[in-house]
Amino acid sequence: MKSTKHLSLVFYGTLMLFAGFTPYSAMGQATGVLKKEATEEQLYRPNFHYTPKKGWMNDPNGMFYSNGKYHLFYQYYPNDNVWGPMHWGHAVSKDMIKWEELPMALYPDNQKYIFSGSAVVDTKNTSGLGNGKEAPIIAIYTMHDADKEKQNVIDVEQQDIAYSLDEGITWKKFEGNPVIKNSGIRDFRDPKMSWDETHQQWIMILAAQDRAQFYKSTNLKNWEYLSDFGKNIGAHGGVWECPDFFQIKVQGTNESKWVLIQNLNPGGANGGSGVQYFVGDFDGKTFTLDPQFAKRVTEENAVWLDYGKDNYAGVTWNNIPNADGRRLFIGWMSNWAYAEKVPTTPWRSATTIPRELQLIKKANDYSLISNPVKEINKYISKTMTKKSAKGKGSLTLVEGGKVDLTQAIIEFNLKNLRQDNYIFMLSNKAGESLSFGINNSSDSYLFVDRSKSGRIDFSDKFASVISKANLKGIQKEAVFKIILDKTSIEIFYNNGEKVMTEIFFPTQPFTKISVSSNQGIEIYNLVINDLSIK
């Protein structure tokens, strides 16, 4: 790395603009570095990614929108910070950014755990479970029999339903459970149901070990098996879990396609948990891959929604109003390879930033892109911009803490890229750093390297490899959008065509961003937004 004395005059203006100020620390005090007495809570609990006050959290469940509120349920164990007998936790938000934790929603019964599932607002009371006044909320979930599991039998999981007449606050389990019995499959879980407007039916997709199964219903209580999909297609390094299935319009057209989101563990893009997707058509019974997309799956083995190590079990909200029309997604921001070992004690795990999914078409092929929901922008408290900055060697973008890097959105364009490495680095005064950027060689890729990011010794799987996302050839230019929140980075590359989500645990907050390259770098439209979310 070359000395910063090689800065160009243009870039030097940027350095002076964003340097020499004292940061707002994770303790809320302008101290320059975090005080030694900072608690784990102050250092590691996210500012705006949802996490429960205490206990263990994993998969998002049962998300629906109703009466101005987004409901988020999730796998929850309140009595410890590791996985245990599963409940459904519950939180609500008016904008998906600021969340209010509510009392527990669903409880296990006699070693019968409440695993992942989904919920819908039954506006027409097709279930007959309404009271004539309020539309019932119908939740379907996997009932996991822990006693049977101990006996080493196969049919430990079945699908049950519960219903609520008060916006998901209290629930009653259906007396006619199970609504889908187990037919002899060991991993048989995570039902995601929704209304299929095209074929005028309720549909459900269910993970069945190495494939997805499709069902239909008229009343949410009686389900008919339709077909399955996925055996020997896509990634199969582990068990398929937490599917989602929906119809979506191709951006800028009147064409619609069907998308299957399929999580699996292990076997992710960079090890451990991961989320892949498929694009095709659905005739009301059978899902068929689009021919061009099928070629892509064959060539790449899998097409990933997120190439980072910390986005898993992601699914989308039901009942988003037509006037809104977005397909909204959220994931669990961790990885089963180390989720129970991360250095947080009162609680463990957070969700990703909620994201809008869109389907685009290029060269006759389809891609699902994702970007942060627009609601995050209303929490921008301060913005700094620079039209252009150029230089060679190691260049400092932010130093001295004029920006609070524990809650920020950073955007920039790179142009005139060469066959070179472009390494961005978040760092602190303790000598810790998190690196990301582009290796722009013939086999170019995005990367995130957290091997020096602070506490990494809790698991040999946390930082043993550099996470990569293939970019298919040398890049000429690039667009980055980065969301930072204390212990997480979410990178949205080229308007969400590639995404990487990773967590990290420094011993004090990062206060500096720099970039290095050997042949020079050109940054345009640099925008750094401070967020204020309390």
N, C-alpha and C positions, 0 to 999 in steps of 0.2 A: 504494500500500500504506500502510495506517495504522500508526501506532506501536504497539508492544506494550504501551504504557500502557493500551490499551483492553481488556486482558485482564479477563475476569470473575474474581471471586474463586474460583469453582469451578475454572476452568482454571489459575489461578495456583498452585493446589496441585499440579497436574500438572507445571507448569514446575519447581517447587522439587523435586519428587520425582525428576525425571530430569535434573537439572542439577548442575553443579559438581563433576564427577568426571573423573579423567584416563582417557583411553581406552587400551585395549590396541591398540597399533599393529600394522600389517602385519608389523613386525619382531619382534613379540612383546615389546615393551618399552613400559612406560607412560610415554610421552614427550610426549603431547599432540599432536604432529605427527610425521610420519615423518622420520627423520634424513636429511640430505642425501645420505649415502653409501648409502642404500637401493638395492639392486640392482633391476633389472627383474624378476627372479624374485620378490623379496619384495613388490614393488608390484603385479604383475599376475598372477602364477600363482594360479589359484583355490584356495581352501581345501578345497573338497569337490566341485566339479564335475570330472569326469575330464578329464585332459589328459595326453598322453604326455610323458615326460621330455625328449625332443628330437624334432625333425622336424615334418613336416606331417601333420595329421589332417583328414579330412572325414567322409563319411557313416558312421553306425553300420551295421554289417553282422552277419548271422549270429547274432543273439542267441538263446540258449537257456538253460534252467535244467536243472541236473542235479546230483544228490547234494549238495544244500544250497548250490550256488553258481550265481550269475548270471554267464553268460559274455557278454562284450561284445567283438565284433570291429569293426573300423573300417577305412575307407580310410586308407592310411598310406604316407608316403614318408619313410624314415629319413634320407636323405642331404641334405635341405635343408628350409627352412621355407616352401617354396612347393610347389604341386602338381607331381608328377613321376610316374615309373613306379609304378603302384599295387601295393601289397602289402595283405595283411590283417594289421593289428596285433591284439593280443589282451590283454584284461584280465579279471580275475575279482573277484567281490565276494560276500560273504555277505549283504549288506543293500542293495546298490545305492548306498551312500553312500561307504564306504571301499573304494577299488579297489587291486588289486595288478596292476601291469603285468607281463605274461609275455612270453616270447620271441615273435618273429614267427611267424605261423601259415602264411600262404601267400605264395609268392614268384612274381614274373613270370618268364616264360621267353622269351628271344629276342624281345624287343619285343612280347610277348603279355602285356598287363597284366591284373591281377586286379581287375576292377571290382566294384561292389556286388552283394550277393546275400543269401542267408539260409541258415539251418541248422536241422535238426530232429534229435531223438533218435529213431532208428528202432528203437523198443522191441521190435517184433515181427520185426525183421530182414527186412522186406518187400523190401529191396534185395538181399538175399543177400550183402552185403558184410561181414557180421559174422564173428566167429571162433568163435561158439558160447559165448563167455564174457562178452564185453562188448557191449552194444548199440552199434552203429555210429552215429557222428554223421555225417550226410550234409549237406554244404554244396553249394549251387548258386550259381554266380556268373557274371557276364558276362566272357567272355574278349574283350578288346579288342585287336585286331591293329594295332599302331602303324605297321607297315610298310605295310599296306593303306591306312591312313588317309593316309599321305604320298603314296600313289599316287592319292588322291582317288577311290577306289572306294566303292561303297555298302555292301557286306556286311562291315563291319569288326568286327561284334560277333556273338557266338554264346553259347550257354549251356552251360557245362561243370559237372561235379561233381567233388568230392573227398570223401574219407572219412577218418575218424579212429577209432581203436580205443582211444584213451587220453584221452578227455574233451577233445578238441580241441587237445591239445598238439602232436602231430605229424600230418601229413596226407599222403595219397597221392592223386594225381590219377587219375581213372578212365581206364582204357585205351580205353574206348569213346566218349570225348568226340568231338564235341559231342553232348549229349543233345537239344538243340534247335538246328537249323541256322537260319541267317538266310535269309529268303525275299525279301530285297531292300528292307530298311528301314534307313535310316541310323542312327537312334537306337533301339536294340533291346536293352533292358538292365534290370538291377536286379530279378531274379526273387525273389519272396517266396512260399515254399511253406509249407503247413501241412496238418494232417490235418482233413478235413471229416467230423466225426462224424455229422452228419445224413445225408449221402449215402454214407458209408463209402468215401471215396476221398481220395487225396492231391490237393490242388488247388494251382495256382500262378497268380499274377498277374504279368504282365510289362509293363513300359512300352514302348510302341511308338510313339514320336514324339508323336502327338497323341491317343492313346487307350491304354486298357489291354486286354491280351489275357488270356483265361482258358484254362488247360490242366488236364488231369487225368492221373493215373497210378495204377497199382497197385503199382509197384516203385521209384519215384523215379528210374528210368533211362530209361524209355520214356514219352514225354509225348504226349498227344493234344490238339490244338487244339479248343476248345469254342466260343468266341464272343469278341466284343470289346465295349467300352463306352467312351463318352466323346467321340466326335467331335462337335464343336459343342455340348458340354455342359460347363458350368462355365467356369473360367478357362483361357484358352489364350494367354496373353501370351508363353509360351516353351515349351520342350520338357517333356513329362511325364516324370518320373523317380520312382524309389524308391516304388512303390506298396505298399500293404498291404491285406489283405482278411480279414475275420473275422466270425464270428457272435457276437452279444452280446445278453444279456437287457436288456429295458427295466426300469429301476429300479422296484422295488415291484410288479412284475407277473410273469406267467409268459410274457409275449410276448417273442419273439426277433426281431431284425432283423439284416441284414447291413450292414456298414460297409466302404466303400472309402476308404482314405486315399490321396490322390494329391498328391505333391509336384510342383512345377514351377519352372522357372527360365528366364528371368525371368518376371514377371507376378504377383508376390506382392501381398498386400493393401496394403503400403506401399512397394512397389518392390523389385526384385531377387527373391531366392528366397522361396518361400512354400509352405505346406502347406494344402490344401483337403481336404474330405471329402464323401462322399455316403452316404445312408442308403436302403436298399431291401430287396429280396428276391432270393434266389438259389435256383433250382430244381435245382441240380446241374450246370447248363450255362450259364444266362444270368442276368446280374444286371439287375434292373429297378428303377428308382427308385420309391420310395414316392410316390404322387401328390401328397400335400401337400408333401413335401420337394422334389419336382420344381418346384412352383410357387415355392417359396422360392429355389431355385437360379436360376430364370428371373428373378425380381424382383431378386435381389442380384448376379447374375452368377456368384458363387461363395460358398460357405460355408466359412469359414476356421477351422482348429483353433487357430491362434495369429495374432494381428494385429500382433505385434511384427515387427521386421525380422530377428531372429536365432534363428529356429527352423526348420531345414530338414532334409530327408532323414529325417524321423522315422518310425520303424517300431516294432513291438511284439515282445516276447519270445515265443518258442515254448516249449511244454512246461511251462508253469506248472501245478503240480499242481491237481487239481480241489478239493482241500481248501482251497487258497488262492483260486482262482477269479477273480483279478483280471486285467484286461487292462492290461499294463504297457508304457509307451511311453518312448522317449528320442529326442532329436533332436540334430543338429549345431548348436551355438550360434554361428552366424556366417551370412554372406550372401555369395554369390558376387560381389556388386557391389564388395566391398572386402576379402574374406577374406584375400587374399595380401598385403595392405598394412598390416594392423593392427600396432601397434608392439610386437610381441613377437619376440624374435630366436631363442633356442634352440628354441622350439616355437611352433606356431601352432594355435589352435583348442581348444575345449573342448566337452563335451556339455552339454545342458540337465540340469536336475534330473530324474530319472526321475519319471514321472507315472502315476497310475491314470486310465484312461479309463472313463467310465460313460455310458450312453445314457439320457436322460430324455425324457419326453413331456409337452408342454404344449400346450393348445389344439389337440390332434390333430396336432401336429407334433413331430418328433424333433430332439434336439440332442445332440451329443457333448460332454460336459464333461470337463475334466481338472484334476487337483489333485496336489500333490506327494505322493509315496509316504509312508505313515505312518512308515516307518523313520527318517526325518529327525528325528522327535521324540525319539528316544532319545539324541540328541546335545545336547539342550537342557541348558545348564549353569546358567543363571540366568534367572529370569522376573520381569518387573516388570509390574504391572497398574494400571489406573485405570478405575473404573466409568464415569465420565462427565467430560467437559470441554467447556466452551462459551466462546465469545468472538467478537470481531470483529477485522477487520484481519489483521495478521500474527502468528501464534501459534507459539511454539517448543515442539515436542514433546520433543525431546532435544537437549541441548547440553552440552558439556564432556566428553562421551565416557563416560558411565556405561555405555553400550551399545557394544559393538564392532560397528560397522556394516559391517565387512568380512566378517562371518559372523553373520547374524541373520535371524529370522523376525518380521515385524511384522503384527499383525492388528488391525482396528478396524471398527466400524460407523459409518456416517454416517446421520443421521436428520433429518427435516424439511428436506430439501433445497429450496432456492429456485432461481429462474431466475437462476443466478449461476455464476461460475467458481470451482472448488475446486482450488487449486494446491498440491500438496505438493512440497517441495524438499529434496533432499539437497545439502549444501554442505560446503566445507572452508575453511581459513584462507587458501588461495590465491585465494579468490574464485570458484572453480569450482562448478558446480551441475548437477544433473540434476533436471528437473521432470517431474511426472506428476500425473494427476488427472482431473477431470470438467469438461468444458465443458457445463454443464447448461442449454443453450438449446433452442429448438424442434427443432434438429437435433443433439441432444446426442451427445457422444462421449467415450470415454476417450482419453487422449493420453499420449505420452512425448516429451519434448523434451530432446535431448542436445546442443543447439547450444552450450552453455556448460560442457560436462562435462569439459573438459581437453583432451587431445590429439585433435584432429579434423582436422588439416590433411593427414593421410596420404591422404585420399580426399575428393573433392568430393561423393561420394554417401553419405558416412557420416552427416552431420548436416544435410543441406541442407533436409530437410522434417521436419515434426513428424508422428510416427506416430499414426494415429487408428484407433479402433474404434467404429463406429456403435452407438448405444444405443437408437435408435428412440423418441425422445420424451423429455420431461423426466422425470428420475428423482426419486422421492420419498425413497428411501433406498438405501443401498448397503453392501455388505460387501466388504472388501478383505483379502487375504492376500498378503504380499510377502516374497519370499526374496531376500536380498542376499548376494553373495559376491565381494568385492573389486571385480571389473570387470563385474558383471552384476546386472540386476534382472529378476525374474520376478513379474509381477503377475497374481493370480488374482482375478477380479472376480465377485461374486455366486456364490460356491461353484464357480468354474471355468467359468461360462457364457461368459465372455469372458476371454481370456488374452493378455498381451503380454510378450514376452521381448526384452530389448535389452542389448547390451554397451556399455561405456564405458571411458575410460582417463584418469582424473584424475592429476595430478602428485603428489598426496598423498591419503591416504584421506579420505573424507567422514566428518565427526564430528558433524554437526548435521542434524536434520530439523525443518522448519517447515511451516506451512500458512497460506495466505492466502485470504480471501474478502471480498467487499464487504459482504454482508448478514448475515454471521454464520455460524458453523459449530457443529454439535453432534456431538461424537465420543463414542461409547459403546463399552464393553468393549475398551478399548485394552490390548493385550497385546504386550509386546516381549520376545522370547526371544533370549538370547545362545546361540550354538552353540559347542561345543568339539570340533573334529574334527581330530585329529592323526594 
